[in-house]
Amino acid sequence: MTNDFKLQLVAIHPGETDEEIEQTMRDCKAAGVDIFTLGQYLRPTSKHLAVKEYVTPEKFEHWRKYGEEVVGFRYVASGPLAGRCRLKPVCAITE
């Protein structure tokens, strides 16, 4: 048995709509992605684009459920810092 998985990391940026996020998830699944990680753009310095609104924990939970139950990903890591640890989702699947 092989543990080959396709992983996609996505960050929500200011102004993205729910429909755009849904379409991105569907497109990734259609491209063969198994594990989807959804985080949020966080301003690295004061010289970068400001965050106008933070995604709520409830919204990230919505995206996790949508990705696993509707889109069909094997695993979805969804939270503001989810994309910061690239190995965590893979470790959770292979253990």
PyMOL commands that set and color helices and strands:
alter all, ss='L'
color gray80, all
select helices_A, chain A and resi 18-30+57-71+82-84+88-94
alter helices_A, ss='H'
color red, helices_A
select strands_A, chain A and resi 7-12+35-40+75-78
alter strands_A, ss='S'
color yellow, strands_A
deselect
rebuild
show_as cartoon
